[in-house]
Amino acid sequence: MNRRAMLKMAAGSAAAGTVGALGDKCAASAEAAKSAAVAQTYSRATRGMPALKITNVRTIMTCPEGGNYVCVKVETSEPGLYGVGSATLTTRGAAVATAIKEFLAPFAIGKDPTLIEDIWQTAYVSSYWRNGPVLNGALCGLDEALWDIKAKRANMPLYDLLGGKSRFALTTYCHADGKTMEEVSDNVARFVAAGWKHCRIQLGGYGSPILAKTADFKAAGFGEQNDGIQDNWQYIKGTYKLFEFIRKVHGEDLELIHDMHERLEPIEAVNMVRELQKYRLFYAEDALAPEQEHYFRMIREQCTTPLSMGELFSNPLEWTSLISNRLIDFIRIGFNHVGGITPGLKIARLSEAFGVRTAWHGPGNIDPINHVAQGHVDLTIPNFGIQEDVDLGWGEKVQEVFPGCPQMKAGYMYLNDKPGLGIDIDETQAAKYPFPPFPNGTGFRFPIRKPDGTQIRP
C-alpha cells in the first residue's frame, strides 16, 4: 500500500471515529436533556410552594375478596396532600404492619417527603441489618407513597415524572388451571376469546398434587392432616402431557408460560426445562429455589428455553449475578418484596444493560396499589417484558376499596392518567373487610411434602 492510500485510509478511520463519538455524545445529550426537562417541569410545578413535612404514616389493613392487603398512607403538612403505598406481604402482613408502626413511622415523621432517595437509603441502613421481606415491605409502602406525593404535587401521572410512556398499555398474561387437561384447555379458550395472547398453564395447581398417587407419610401418622402432597415425577410427566395437549388444541402461536414454583430438586428442574424447549415456552417461571440459583448456568448450557426468576427475591445478591451473567431472560421480583419503586427502577436499569426484560410479580394476593406502582415503571422502561395480571380484572369489592384500580382488557393492563399513582384507598370501605387472624386467614401455608413426608421448598 502506497503512502497516499495509507493517509486516505487513516483519514477515513478518523472521520468514522469522530462520527461515532458524536453519535454517542448526541445520545447522551438527548438523555440528559430529557432528564433535565422532567426536573424543570417538576421544579416549575412546585415553585413557590411551602416546604413539605411528613406529618403522619398510617397502616391500613384490609381483606376484600380474600386479599390480605397491608397499605400505607403518608400524610403531609400541605392540607389534603397525601400518598398511598403497598406494604403487602401475603404470609406475614401483621409483622410488616408492626414494623411500620414501631419503626418506620417514627423514623419518617418530620422529614421532607420530596427527598425520596435519601429517605429510602437512610431507612434501609438505620436498623443496620437489612434485606428482609418484612423491612422491604415496610419500605415499599413508604416509598410508593412518597412517589405518589411527588407526582401529585407536580400535577402529573407518575409515568410522566419518570420520563413518559414507552407504550400505550401493558401486555399481561393470564392463568389457566384445571383438574384435567380438558379443563385447562377450556380455560385457555376462555382467555383467548377475551383477547389474551399469553397464558400460564398449570394442571391442578403448583406441582400438580392431584397427580400424586400416595401420601405414605399420612398413613404413618407423620405431619398434619392438611399437609399437601407432591410426587415430582408424576408432576413432571403430567406437565409434558399438558403442553403437548394444549399445543395440539390451541396451535403454535399462543404464548405459553409454566410456573415450576421452585418445587423440584435442582437436577430435576434442569431436565424439565430442557424437555420443555420443544413446546416453545414464552418462559419457564421460577425453576429453582433462590438457594440453588447456580444451576441456572447448567440450564443455559443445555437449552434455550427462556427463564424468569425472582418472585422470592429480597436481597440484591439474589438477582445481580443472574442478570449480569445473562442467566435469566426475565426478572420477576415484586416491588413490595424489594422495597418499592426506588429499587425497582434500579433493577430495571440494571436489567436493560444486560438484555433482561421485566415480568414483575403481580398475582391477586398483592394489592392494586402495588400493581399500579409497577405499572407506572412498566410504561416507561424500554426493557418491559410482560406484567402478571389479575385475570379479567379486579372484583367489585376490591375496586370499591381501591378506587383507580388498573383495568384489564384484551390482554392489556391500563392505568388512568390522574396525578400521582392514580389510585387511592377508601378507608370506610376497607374497614368492612377486616384482616383475618393468624393462622387461619393469613400468614400460614401448610407444608407440601414428598410421599415420605420430606418438606418441599417453598
N, C-alpha and C positions, 0 to 999 in steps of 0.2 A: 504494500500500500504506500502511495507517494505522500509527500508532506501535505499537499493541498487537500487530498482526500481525508487524511487524518484530522486536519484542522476543521474541515467541514463536518465530520462526524462528531468531534468534540463540541462544536458549536451547537449541533442539533441536540446532543445529550443535555447540554447545559440549559437549552431552551425548554426541553421537556421537563427537566427538574424544576425549573422556575415555574412552569405552568402547574405542575403537581403541587409544589409548595403553595402557590397562590390558591389552588383549589382547596387545600387543607385549611389555609388561613381563612378563606371565604366561608367554609363550612363552620369553622369555629366562631367566626364573627357573627354569622347568622344565628347560631345557637345562643351566643352571648347576648345578641340584640333581642332575641325572643325572651330570654330570662329577664333582661333589663326592662322590657316593655311590660311584662307581668308585674314586676316590682313597682314600676312607676304607676301603673294602673291602681295597684293597691294603695300606694302612697297618696295618690290624688284622692281616692275614695275615702280615706281615713284622715286626711289633713284637717287640722283644726279640732279634731275630736279630743275629749279629755282622756288622760291616761287611764287605762283599764286595770282593774284588780279582780282576782278571783275572790268571791265572797263566800261561796259555799260549794261543796262537792257532795252530791247525794247519790245513794244507790237505790234503784228501783228494781224489785224482783217480781216477776210475773210468769204465769204459766198458761197462756191461752193455747188450746188445742194440743196440749202435751209438750209444748216447747218450754223448757226450763231456762228462762232468759234472765240475765243479770245486766242491767243497763245503768249508765252513769249520766247524771245531769250536772253540768258545771254552770253555776250562776256567776254573774259578773256585776261590777259596780255600775254598769250602764243599765238603766231600767229597761226590762224586757229582753235584754240580750243574754242568751244562754246557749249552751251547746249540749248535744247528746252524743253518747258513745256506747259501744258494746263492750261488756266485760264478761260475756257468757263463757263459761267453762262447763260443759254438759255434765261432767261427772263430779265436779267439786265446786258448784256455784256458791254455796254458802261460805266456803273458805275465801273465795275471791271477794265476796261482799264484805267479809270481816277485814280483809287486807285493805280495802278501800276506806272503810270507816276508821280503822285504827291507825293506819299508816299514811295512805295517800292523801286523804282529805286534809289532815293537819299539815302535811308537807306542802300542799298546793295552795291553800288559802293565803291570800295576801300577795301572791305572785302575779306578775304581768302575764296574762294568757296569750299574748302575741309571741312570747319567747318559747315557741314550741320545742325547738331542738334542745335548748338549754334545760328546759323543764324535764324533757324526756331523759336526757343524759344524767342529770343530777339525781333524778328519782331512781334511775336504773342502778346506780352505783352506791346510793346513800345507805343501803342496807348491807353493803359490802358483798354478800353473796347474791347471785343473780341467776337469770336464765331459767327459772322455773315457770311452769304454766300458770300458777296462781299469781305470781308477781306480774308476769307478762299480760295476763288477763286484766288485772287492775290497771296496768299502764295503758293497755289498749283503750279501755273505757275513757280514761283521762285524755289520751292523745287524740282520739277521734272527736271528742267533744271540743278540744281546742282548735282543731282544723275546721270544725263546723262554725265555731265562733269567728274565726279569722275570715272565712269566706262570706259569712253573713254580714260582717262589718264592711267588707269590700263590695257587698251587694251583688255577688256573682255566684253561680254554682261552683262547687269546689273544683270540678274538672277544668273550668276556665282559669281558676287561680293556679292550677298545676300545669297550664300550658295549652289547654284547649283539646277538643276532640280529635282523635285519630280515626274514628269510625262512627257510624250513625247509631249503632246499638251493639250489644254484646252477644256473641254466639254462645249458646249454652248446650249442655247435654242433659238428658232426662234419664230416669231409672226404670228399667223394666225387669220385674222379678216374676216368679211364679213357681208353683209346686211341680209343674210338668213343663216340658219343652213347648208344648202346645199353648199352655197358658202364658209363658214368656213371650211367645210369638204373637199371641193376640194382643198383649200389652204393647209390644213393639209397634204393631199395626196401628193401634190407637194413637200413639205419639206421632208416628209418621203421617197419619191422616191429619193431625193437628199442625203439621209443619216442621216437626223436628227432624234434623238430619244427622244428629249424633245421639247415640243411645247406649247406656251402660246396661249390660245384661248379666243377670245372676240367676242361678237355679236354686230356689229355696233358701235365699239369703246367703250371707258370707259363709264360705266353707261348706255350703250345701249339706247342712246337718240332716236333711231328710233322706240323704243317700247312705248315711251311716247305718250299718246293719245291726251292730250290738253295742251296748254300753255296759261292758263287763264290770266296770267299777261300781255301777249302781247295784248290780246283783250281789257284789261283795260288801255292800254297805259303806262304800268309800265316798266321800264328798257329800253334797246336798242333793235332795231330790230334784231341785230345779236346775242343777248344773247342765250345761249343754254338752253335746257330743259332736265330734268331727272325726271322720275317717279320711285321712289325707288322700289315699289312693282313690277311694270312691269319689271324692270331690274332684280330683284331677281328671279322672276318666269322664265323669259326668259333664265337666266343663268342655272338654274336647267335643263330646257329642252335641252339646248345646250349640256351640259355634258352628259346627257342620250343619246342623238343622236350620239355624237362623240364616246362614248364608244361602242355603238351598231355597228357603222360602222368600227371603227378602232381597236376595241378589248381592252383587259386589259393591254397589255404590253407597250403601248405608254405612256410616262411620260407627264402628263398634268399640266399646270400652268394656273392660272387665276389672273389678276390684278384688285383688287377691287378699287384701286386708292384713298383710304381714303374718299370715297364719301357718305357712308351710315351713318345713326345715329348709335352710338355705339352698342345699343342692337340689331339693325337690322344686324349689322356685326357679332355679336356673333351667332345669329341664322343661318345666311347664312353659315358661316364657319362650324358650326356643321352639317348642312344638306349636305354640300359638301363632308363630310367624306366618304359617300357611293361610291363616284366616284374615290377614291384613288388618290388624287392630289399629285404631286411632292411637291408643296406648294401653299398656297393661299398668294398672294402678297399684301402688304400694305393694310391690312384690316381696319386699324384705323388711324385717323389723329394723328400726334405727341402729340397733346394736350390731347388725350384720351387713352394713352398707358396703363393706369391701367386696362382697360378692357381686355387686353391680359390674365390676370390671370383668368378671368371669362371664356374665350375661352378654356384655358388649362384645366379647371376643367370639361368641358363638352364634349371635343372630343380630338382626336389625329391627326387632320389634321395638317400637317406641315405648319409652318408660316414663312414668310420672311418679313422684315421690314427695312426701313432706307433711302429710296430714298430722303426724305425731311430733313433728319437729318443734322445739322451743329454744334451741341453742345454735348459734351461728356455726359452730364446728360441725353440726349435722348437715348443713346444706352447702357451705362454701366449697368444700372439696368436690362434692358431687357436681356442682355447677362448673367450677373452674377446670375440672378434668373431663368435662363433657360426658359424664356417665349417665346422665338423665336427659330427657328431652323436654319435660315439663316440671316446673317446681310447683308443689301443691300445698304450701303452707297456708294456714289461716291467720289473718291479721290478729284475731283475738288470742292466738297462741304464741305470737312472736312479739307483741307489744304495740300493734296499731299501724296507722298509715305511715308514720315516720320510718320505721324499719322496713315496712312493705315496699316503699319507694326505693330504698337502697337495694333490697333483694331483687327487685325488678330490673334495676340498672345493672347490677352485677350479672344477672342472667342474660341481659341483652348483649353484653360484651362477649359471651361465650355461646351465643346461638340457642339459648334455652328459653322456651316460652313459658308463660304463666298459665296456671289452671287452679286458681285459689280454691281452697276447701270451702264448701258452702251448702251443706245439707239443711233440711228444715229444722234441725235442732240447734241451729245457730240463728240468732235473732236477725230481723230485717235490717237493723242499723248497720250491722257488720257487712251484710250483703251490699248495702248501698255504698259504704266506705270503700270496699274492694272494687265496686263497680266504677267509682269515680277514677280510681287509679287505672282500671282496665281501659277506660275510654281514652286515656291519654298516652299510654305507653306503646311503643312500636312493636314490642315482642309479646303482645297479648296473644294467648292461645285459645283458651276456652274458659267458661265460667260454669261451675256446678250450679244447677238451679233448683228451685222448688217446683216440682212437676206441675205444670199447668197453672201455677200461681199460688199465692198465699190464701189461706182460708179467711172467711169473713171476720171471725173473731180477732185474728192476728191483725188484719187491716184496720179494725176499729181501734186496737191498742196502739198501732203504729201507723198513723196517717202519713201517706207519702211512700208506702211500700213500693219497691220496684215491681214492674209489671212484666209478666212472661207472655210472649205471643209468637207463635210460629217459629219456635227455636231461638228466639232472641230475648234478652233482658233489656228493658227500657227504664232509664231514670228520668225523673222530671227535671225541669230547668229552674227550680226555685233556688234562692240563695242558700249557701251552705251545703250541707249534705242533702237537703230537701226532704228529710224525714223527721218526724217528731214522735213523742210518746205521750199518750193521753193517760195521765195518772189515775183518773177516775175509772177509766175502762180497765187499766192494768190491775187495779185493786180488786176487780171482780174475779180474778184468776190467781189466787194465792199460790205461792211456791209450796209444793207438797213436801212433807218431812222426809228426811233421810231415814232408812234406805229405800222405802217403798216407792217413793216418787222420783227421787233424784240421786245422782251420785253413786250409784251402785250397779255393777254388772256381774251377773252370775258367771262363774268360771266356764270356759269352754275347754273340754277335756278330750284327750285321746281315749280309745276304748279302755285302756288300762288305768285311766284316771289322771295321767300327766296333764298339767296345765298347759294350754296353748296360748302363746302371746299373739296379739294383745287380747 
